[in-house]
Amino acid sequence: MKRIMTIMAGVMLAAAPVSAADSVMDKRGLTLDGARKVIAATVAEAKKLNAPGGAIAVVDEGGNLLALERLDGSFAASANISIGKARTAALFKLPTRKFEDVIKGGRTPMIALGGDLQNFTPLQGGIPLLWEGKVVGAIGVSGAASAQQDEDLAIVGAKSLESMQMSAVEMNGHALPVTYLDSKTVKAAFGKGAVLVGEDEKMMHAARNYMVHASHRDQAGIAEIHTLDTDIVYVLEGTATLVTGGTAVESKTIAPNELRGKYIDGGETRKLVPGDVVIIPDNVPHWFKEVSSPFNYYVVKVR
């Protein structure tokens, strides 16, 4: 009798309904805004490298096209090829270079996959897009200076997702926490000039697309160009002469997406006073030519 009851209990457990939590898996999907930002980062790198052209496609995890941009000078077919590379990378969750290498190595029957899989493109230049270790899509690049540059640009685009704001990926309604900085902390930051929000992983803002700086100047600066960041400046204290536009003289790259020059030739000059707001788009040279100390101002950097 005991054996029969044990067997019956096992049958009842096996027949018990499976909970919704066991049947459905939460997934994050790349949004259109996220795809556009990946493309923007790739375009910026292409311009930096003086690529002769290039089509950039971003697809979701299922290989469906989210966004496409074709640079001036690109051959017409590059658009379709970039989509094929992105789709192949997404569906196989592998860089497309692996397929090209395998075929070059002699496994030519793999080409037959193109008969069953739409847009199968075993050419270098497709890279999966990862978020927290999971594939959420892929990027494909075609028409740059070489197959290697196609891949290099795609890698830059893929890496840009790592620093993108969490809102670029659907978060199932989970909001980030509110950040509070007391006046003492803010005052101390202005005393030396410091990042208030954007570098502290514990505050979770590093995954967003902005940073907040408590900026302080005692003297004039040098010309700056941020290829990805728009600067929103709000003046708190002091005055300064700001030059925007024109050409940064002897500019050079000092860090990824950051250039510096000695000064600006030409451009537009403005006198900044407390209460002024200036929005400086990405890729626009800007230079604090003259500063009355102390000059304190907030900068919200939006990527």
Phi, psi and chi 1 to 4 in degrees:
 res  aa     phi    psi   chi1   chi2   chi3   chi4
   1 MET       -  -41.5 -176.2   66.5  175.9      -
   2 LYS   -61.8  -38.5 -178.3  177.0 -179.7 -179.0
   3 ARG   -65.6  -40.4  175.8  176.7  173.3   79.7
   4 ILE   -63.1  -41.7  -66.6  174.2      -      -
   5 MET   -65.2  -37.4  -68.8 -179.6   66.5      -
   6 THR   -64.6  -42.8  -58.7      -      -      -
   7 ILE   -64.9  -42.2  -66.9  173.3      -      -
   8 MET   -62.7  -39.6  -72.3  -61.7  -66.1      -
   9 ALA   -62.2  -39.6      -      -      -      -
  10 GLY   -65.3  -39.2      -      -      -      -
  11 VAL   -64.7  -41.2  171.9      -      -      -
  12 MET   -63.9  -39.7  -69.0  174.7   67.5      -
  13 LEU   -65.9  -40.4  -74.4  171.8      -      -
  14 ALA   -67.2  -31.0      -      -      -      -
  15 ALA   -89.2   -4.2      -      -      -      -
  16 ALA   -64.1  141.7      -      -      -      -
  17 PRO   -62.8  140.8   23.7  -34.5      -      -
  18 VAL   -81.3  134.7  179.3      -      -      -
  19 SER   -69.5  158.8   68.7      -      -      -
  20 ALA   -59.4  -35.3      -      -      -      -
  21 ALA   -63.4  -29.5      -      -      -      -
  22 ASP   -83.9  -14.8  -65.8  -30.7      -      -
  23 SER  -100.4  -22.3  -58.3      -      -      -
  24 VAL  -124.1  135.5  178.8      -      -      -
  25 MET  -110.0  131.5  178.2  174.9   62.2      -
  26 ASP   -69.9  134.0  -71.2  -25.0      -      -
  27 LYS  -133.2  151.2  -64.8  178.6   68.5  175.3
  28 ARG  -109.2  135.6  -65.1  176.4  178.8  176.8
  29 GLY  -120.0  142.6      -      -      -      -
  30 LEU   -67.7  130.9 -173.1   66.7      -      -
  31 THR   -90.8  170.3   64.3      -      -      -
  32 LEU   -62.2  -40.3  175.2   59.2      -      -
  33 ASP   -62.0  -42.0 -174.4   54.7      -      -
  34 GLY   -63.8  -41.7      -      -      -      -
  35 ALA   -62.0  -41.8      -      -      -      -
  36 ARG   -64.4  -36.6  -74.6  171.6  173.2  166.1
  37 LYS   -70.4  -35.4  -73.5 -178.4  168.8   61.2
  38 VAL   -62.6  -43.2  168.8      -      -      -
  39 ILE   -64.3  -42.1  -73.2  179.7      -      -
  40 ALA   -59.6  -42.0      -      -      -      -
  41 ALA   -64.9  -37.6      -      -      -      -
  42 THR   -69.3  -41.7  -50.2      -      -      -
  43 VAL   -61.7  -42.8  169.2      -      -      -
  44 ALA   -60.1  -41.0      -      -      -      -
  45 GLU   -68.7  -38.4 -177.2   68.0   11.2      -
  46 ALA   -61.8  -41.6      -      -      -      -
  47 LYS   -67.3  -38.3  -68.7  179.8  178.1  178.2
  48 LYS   -62.0  -37.8  175.8 -177.9  171.4 -176.8
  49 LEU   -88.3    0.5  -62.8  176.1      -      -
  50 ASN    56.7   41.5  -67.2  -43.0      -      -
  51 ALA   -60.7  140.0      -      -      -      -
  52 PRO   -72.0   -9.1   27.8  -36.0      -      -
  53 GLY   168.6 -165.2      -      -      -      -
  54 GLY   147.4  136.1      -      -      -      -
  55 ALA  -106.8  136.9      -      -      -      -
  56 ILE  -124.4  121.2  -55.0  153.0      -      -
  57 ALA  -120.1  141.6      -      -      -      -
  58 VAL  -126.0  128.9  173.0      -      -      -
  59 VAL  -119.5  163.6  -59.2      -      -      -
  60 ASP   -84.2 -174.0   63.1   15.6      -      -
  61 GLU   -60.3  -30.7 -177.0 -172.7    6.8      -
  62 GLY   -86.6    4.5      -      -      -      -
  63 GLY    84.4   11.8      -      -      -      -
  64 ASN   -85.9  134.2  -56.0  -63.4      -      -
  65 LEU   -64.7  130.0 -177.4   63.8      -      -
  66 LEU  -105.3  -42.7  -78.9  172.3      -      -
  67 ALA  -155.8  149.6      -      -      -      -
  68 LEU  -146.2  137.1  170.9   70.1      -      -
  69 GLU  -139.3  132.4 -175.5  161.4  -18.4      -
  70 ARG  -116.4  118.6 -163.7  178.9   85.9 -171.6
  71 LEU   -70.7  152.8  -59.6  178.6      -      -
  72 ASP   -58.1  139.0  -68.4  -21.0      -      -
  73 GLY    94.4   -8.4      -      -      -      -
  74 SER   -77.7  144.5  -53.2      -      -      -
  75 PHE   -71.8  150.0   59.6   90.8      -      -
  76 ALA   -57.9  -41.2      -      -      -      -
  77 ALA   -69.9  -12.7      -      -      -      -
  78 SER   -61.0  -29.4   62.5      -      -      -
  79 ALA   -62.9  -51.4      -      -      -      -
  80 ASN   -65.2  -36.4  -73.8  -25.1      -      -
  81 ILE   -66.6  -40.7  -64.1  172.6      -      -
  82 SER   -63.7  -38.4   67.2      -      -      -
  83 ILE   -63.0  -43.2  -65.9  171.5      -      -
  84 GLY   -62.1  -42.0      -      -      -      -
  85 LYS   -62.7  -46.1  -70.1 -178.7 -179.0 -178.3
  86 ALA   -63.3  -44.7      -      -      -      -
  87 ARG   -62.0  -42.9  178.2  174.9  168.8   78.0
  88 THR   -63.6  -44.1  -57.0      -      -      -
  89 ALA   -63.5  -38.1      -      -      -      -
  90 ALA   -70.0  -46.7      -      -      -      -
  91 LEU   -70.3  -33.0  -65.9 -178.3      -      -
  92 PHE   -96.4   -9.5  -73.4   93.9      -      -
  93 LYS    56.8   39.7  -60.1 -176.4  178.3 -178.5
  94 LEU  -143.2  151.5  -70.3  169.9      -      -
  95 PRO   -62.7  139.3  -21.5   33.5      -      -
  96 THR   -68.0  -17.1   51.4      -      -      -
  97 ARG   -59.2  -32.2  177.7  175.0 -170.4  160.1
  98 LYS   -61.5  -39.0  -69.8 -174.6  177.1  -64.3
  99 PHE   -69.6  -40.9  -61.7  101.3      -      -
 100 GLU   -62.4  -41.8 -176.5  171.0   -3.8      -
 101 ASP   -65.0  -40.0  -71.0  -16.3      -      -
 102 VAL   -63.9  -43.5  166.1      -      -      -
 103 ILE   -66.3  -42.3  -66.6  171.3      -      -
 104 LYS   -61.3  -30.8  -75.1  179.9  178.0  177.8
 105 GLY   -76.2   -3.6      -      -      -      -
 106 GLY   118.7   -9.0      -      -      -      -
 107 ARG   -86.1   63.4 -164.5  179.1  179.6 -170.7
 108 THR   -65.1  -24.6   54.2      -      -      -
 109 PRO   -57.9  -18.8  -28.2   37.3      -      -
 110 MET   -62.4  -24.0 -177.5  168.6  -75.5      -
 111 ILE   -60.0  -26.4  -60.4  175.0      -      -
 112 ALA   -62.8  -17.8      -      -      -      -
 113 LEU   -58.5  -27.0  -73.5  174.3      -      -
 114 GLY   -64.1  -19.5      -      -      -      -
 115 GLY   -75.6  -27.0      -      -      -      -
 116 ASP  -106.7  -25.3  -63.8  -41.6      -      -
 117 LEU  -109.7  112.9 -176.0   63.4      -      -
 118 GLN   -60.5  134.1 -175.5 -179.1   10.2      -
 119 ASN    64.6   21.3  -65.9  128.7      -      -
 120 PHE   -61.0  119.7  175.8   64.4      -      -
 121 THR  -131.9   93.1  -52.0      -      -      -
 122 PRO   -82.9   58.6   32.0  -34.7      -      -
 123 LEU  -124.3  143.4  -61.0  173.6      -      -
 124 GLN   -56.5  136.3 -173.7  177.1   -3.2      -
 125 GLY   129.2    4.3      -      -      -      -
 126 GLY  -112.9  130.8      -      -      -      -
 127 ILE  -134.0  131.4  -60.7  -68.3      -      -
 128 PRO   -65.0  149.3  -19.4   32.1      -      -
 129 LEU  -101.7  123.8  -63.7  174.7      -      -
 130 LEU  -109.9  141.7  -59.5  178.3      -      -
 131 TRP  -134.0  115.7 -175.4  -91.6      -      -
 132 GLU    53.9   41.2  -64.3 -178.6  -11.9      -
 133 GLY    82.5   -2.0      -      -      -      -
 134 LYS  -109.5  141.7  -56.3  -66.0 -176.2 -179.2
 135 VAL   -76.0  121.1  174.4      -      -      -
 136 VAL  -112.8    1.5  -65.7      -      -      -
 137 GLY   163.2 -160.3      -      -      -      -
 138 ALA  -160.9  159.9      -      -      -      -
 139 ILE  -121.7  141.1  177.6  174.1      -      -
 140 GLY  -128.3  137.8      -      -      -      -
 141 VAL  -127.8  135.1  178.2      -      -      -
 142 SER  -143.6  142.9  175.0      -      -      -
 143 GLY    98.0   10.8      -      -      -      -
 144 ALA   -79.1 -161.8      -      -      -      -
 145 ALA   -67.1  -27.6      -      -      -      -
 146 SER  -161.7  170.7   62.8      -      -      -
 147 ALA   -61.2  -37.7      -      -      -      -
 148 GLN   -65.1  -40.0 -176.5   59.8   55.5      -
 149 GLN   -69.5  -33.9 -169.6  173.1   76.7      -
 150 ASP   -53.2  -50.1  -74.9  -10.6      -      -
 151 GLU   -67.4  -41.9 -176.0  177.4   68.0      -
 152 ASP   -58.8  -42.7  -68.6  -17.8      -      -
 153 LEU   -67.0  -40.3  -68.3  174.2      -      -
 154 ALA   -63.6  -37.3      -      -      -      -
 155 ILE   -64.7  -41.3  -70.8  172.7      -      -
 156 VAL   -61.3  -44.5  169.5      -      -      -
 157 GLY   -60.8  -43.0      -      -      -      -
 158 ALA   -64.3  -40.6      -      -      -      -
 159 LYS   -68.0  -27.4  -73.5 -176.9  176.7  179.7
 160 SER   -63.7  -24.8   72.7      -      -      -
 161 LEU   -65.7  -27.9 -172.3   61.3      -      -
 162 GLU   -63.4  -31.9  -61.3  172.8    5.6      -
 163 SER  -103.4    8.9   59.8      -      -      -
 164 MET   -78.6  153.8 -163.6  174.6  -65.0      -
 165 GLN   -64.3  151.4   80.8  -88.5   30.1      -
 166 MET   -63.4  -23.8  -73.5 -171.6  178.0      -
 167 SER   -69.3  -14.6   61.8      -      -      -
 168 ALA   -72.0  -15.9      -      -      -      -
 169 VAL  -120.9  133.2  176.4      -      -      -
 170 GLU   -60.6  126.4  -66.0  168.4   -8.2      -
 171 MET  -109.5   18.1  -63.1  -62.2  -65.9      -
 172 ASN    53.6   34.2  -62.4  -41.5      -      -
 173 GLY    83.7    1.3      -      -      -      -
 174 HIS   -83.4  116.0  -62.2  -60.2      -      -
 175 ALA   -89.0  152.7      -      -      -      -
 176 LEU   -74.8  156.3  -66.3  174.5      -      -
 177 PRO   -71.8  156.1   26.5  -35.1      -      -
 178 VAL   -74.6  139.5  170.9      -      -      -
 179 THR  -107.6  129.7  -60.9      -      -      -
 180 TYR  -119.9  129.3  168.1   72.9      -      -
 181 LEU  -120.8  119.6  -58.0  169.9      -      -
 182 ASP   -73.3  162.6   59.9   73.2      -      -
 183 SER   -61.0  -33.4   58.7      -      -      -
 184 LYS   -64.3  -42.4 -175.9  177.1 -179.8 -179.5
 185 THR   -64.9  -43.0  -60.2      -      -      -
 186 VAL   -65.1  -43.8  175.0      -      -      -
 187 LYS   -61.4  -41.2 -176.2  176.4 -179.2 -179.4
 188 ALA   -65.0  -36.3      -      -      -      -
 189 ALA   -65.6  -40.8      -      -      -      -
 190 PHE   -68.9  -23.9  -85.7  115.2      -      -
 191 GLY   -62.6  -27.6      -      -      -      -
 192 LYS  -126.6  -14.4   56.6 -177.2  178.4 -179.4
 193 GLY    83.0  114.4      -      -      -      -
 194 ALA  -156.4  162.4      -      -      -      -
 195 VAL   -80.2  122.5  176.2      -      -      -
 196 LEU   -84.5  -44.2  -75.6  172.3      -      -
 197 VAL  -138.5  132.6  174.8      -      -      -
 198 GLY   135.9  -17.0      -      -      -      -
 199 GLU  -114.7  -15.5  -70.1 -175.7  -21.3      -
 200 ASP   -86.5  107.6 -169.1  -17.8      -      -
 201 GLU   -61.2  -31.6  -66.4  -74.8   -7.2      -
 202 LYS   -64.2  -27.0  -67.1 -177.0  -67.5 -176.4
 203 MET   -85.3   -7.5  -67.1 -164.6  -61.7      -
 204 MET    68.1   12.2  -64.2  178.3   67.0      -
 205 HIS   -86.6  -14.4  -75.5  -71.1      -      -
 206 ALA   -63.5  -21.7      -      -      -      -
 207 ALA   -85.0   -8.3      -      -      -      -
 208 ARG   -84.6  177.8  -68.6 -174.5  173.1  179.3
 209 ASN  -103.0   27.1   70.8  -34.2      -      -
 210 TYR  -144.3  159.5   65.5   82.7      -      -
 211 MET  -134.4  152.2  -60.9  175.5   71.3      -
 212 VAL  -120.4  122.2 -179.1      -      -      -
 213 HIS  -109.1  137.6  -71.2 -131.5      -      -
 214 ALA   -95.4   98.1      -      -      -      -
 215 SER   -97.0  140.4  -63.1      -      -      -
 216 HIS  -136.6  133.4  172.9   85.1      -      -
 217 ARG  -132.8  137.7  -72.4 -176.3 -179.3  -87.1
 218 ASP  -109.3  -11.2  -71.2  -43.3      -      -
 219 GLN  -154.2  172.3   56.7 -173.5    2.8      -
 220 ALA   -62.4  157.7      -      -      -      -
 221 GLY  -111.6 -157.1      -      -      -      -
 222 ILE  -119.8  169.7   57.5  176.5      -      -
 223 ALA   -69.2  139.4      -      -      -      -
 224 GLU  -127.2  146.6  -59.8 -178.6   18.8      -
 225 ILE  -138.0  123.3  -57.8  174.6      -      -
 226 HIS  -108.9  113.7  -44.3  -57.7      -      -
 227 THR   -75.2  -18.1   62.7      -      -      -
 228 LEU  -118.2  -19.6  -64.3 -176.9      -      -
 229 ASP  -103.4  135.4  -63.0  -25.2      -      -
 230 THR   -94.9  130.7  -70.0      -      -      -
 231 ASP   -99.4  124.2  -77.2   -0.9      -      -
 232 ILE  -107.2  111.3  -56.3  172.9      -      -
 233 VAL  -105.1  131.1  177.1      -      -      -
 234 TYR  -126.1  117.7  174.5   63.6      -      -
 235 VAL   -82.6  129.1 -178.9      -      -      -
 236 LEU  -102.5  -44.2  -70.1  176.8      -      -
 237 GLU  -148.6  140.9  179.4 -177.4    9.8      -
 238 GLY    86.9 -178.7      -      -      -      -
 239 THR  -132.3  159.3   61.9      -      -      -
 240 ALA  -157.9  155.4      -      -      -      -
 241 THR  -102.7  118.7  -60.8      -      -      -
 242 LEU  -110.7  129.8  175.0   67.2      -      -
 243 VAL  -109.7  129.0 -178.3      -      -      -
 244 THR  -127.2  151.6   56.6      -      -      -
 245 GLY    82.1 -155.5      -      -      -      -
 246 GLY    67.4 -152.6      -      -      -      -
 247 THR  -127.2  128.2  -58.0      -      -      -
 248 ALA   -76.8  120.0      -      -      -      -
 249 VAL   -79.0  130.8  176.5      -      -      -
 250 GLU    54.7   45.4  -63.7 -175.9   24.4      -
 251 SER   -74.0  147.0   65.4      -      -      -
 252 LYS  -148.8  154.9   59.1 -177.8  179.4  179.5
 253 THR   -79.1  126.1  -59.5      -      -      -
 254 ILE  -108.0  -16.1   63.4  163.4      -      -
 255 ALA  -164.2  165.5      -      -      -      -
 256 PRO   -53.3  124.1  -27.7   35.9      -      -
 257 ASN    68.0   17.5  -53.3  -55.0      -      -
 258 GLU  -130.6  123.7  -66.6  -69.1  -26.9      -
 259 LEU  -121.9  151.2  -69.0   83.7      -      -
 260 ARG  -135.0  146.8  -61.3  -67.3 -176.7  -90.8
 261 GLY  -136.6  170.4      -      -      -      -
 262 LYS   -68.5  -45.2  -73.3 -172.0  174.6 -178.4
 263 TYR  -164.3 -178.3   59.4   91.5      -      -
 264 ILE  -111.9  131.6  -72.7  178.3      -      -
 265 ASP   -96.3  121.2 -177.4   22.9      -      -
 266 GLY    83.6 -146.7      -      -      -      -
 267 GLY    85.6 -176.0      -      -      -      -
 268 GLU  -114.4  134.4 -173.5  174.0    3.1      -
 269 THR  -106.6  134.5  -59.0      -      -      -
 270 ARG  -133.4  146.5  -66.3  179.1  177.4   86.1
 271 LYS   -97.1  119.1 -176.1   77.7  170.3 -177.1
 272 LEU   -98.1  136.5  -59.1 -175.2      -      -
 273 VAL  -132.0  164.7  -61.6      -      -      -
 274 PRO   -52.8  134.4  -30.3   38.3      -      -
 275 GLY    98.7  -16.4      -      -      -      -
 276 ASP   -71.1  147.8  -75.6   -9.3      -      -
 277 VAL  -125.7  132.3  172.7      -      -      -
 278 VAL  -129.1  131.5 -177.8      -      -      -
 279 ILE  -110.8  116.9  -59.0  175.0      -      -
 280 ILE  -110.6  106.7  -53.1  170.2      -      -
 281 PRO   -63.7  161.5  -21.2   34.2      -      -
 282 ASP   -59.8  148.2   56.9  -78.6      -      -
 283 ASN    73.6    4.7  -75.9  -59.6      -      -
 284 VAL   -95.1  119.8  173.8      -      -      -
 285 PRO   -62.2  142.7  -20.9   33.0      -      -
 286 HIS  -147.8  149.7   49.8  -74.8      -      -
 287 TRP  -151.8  123.3  171.9   38.5      -      -
 288 PHE   -82.9   94.5  -74.9   95.7      -      -
 289 LYS   -72.8  -40.4 -176.9  177.5 -179.6  179.8
 290 GLU  -136.1  143.0  -61.8  172.8   -7.6      -
 291 VAL  -139.1  134.7  168.2      -      -      -
 292 SER   -98.1  120.2   65.0      -      -      -
 293 SER   -81.3  140.9 -179.7      -      -      -
 294 PRO   -84.7  145.2   32.4  -34.9      -      -
 295 PHE  -118.0  110.4 -178.1   62.6      -      -
 296 ASN  -115.9  137.5  -68.3  -34.4      -      -
 297 TYR  -158.0  146.6   56.4  104.4      -      -
 298 TYR   -82.8  143.3  -80.2  107.3      -      -
 299 VAL  -128.6  119.6  178.8      -      -      -
 300 VAL  -100.6  116.0  178.6      -      -      -
 301 LYS   -98.0  117.2  -58.3 -179.0   77.4   67.6
 302 VAL  -109.0  124.2 -177.3      -      -      -
 303 ARG  -104.0      -  175.9  157.2  -64.2 -168.1
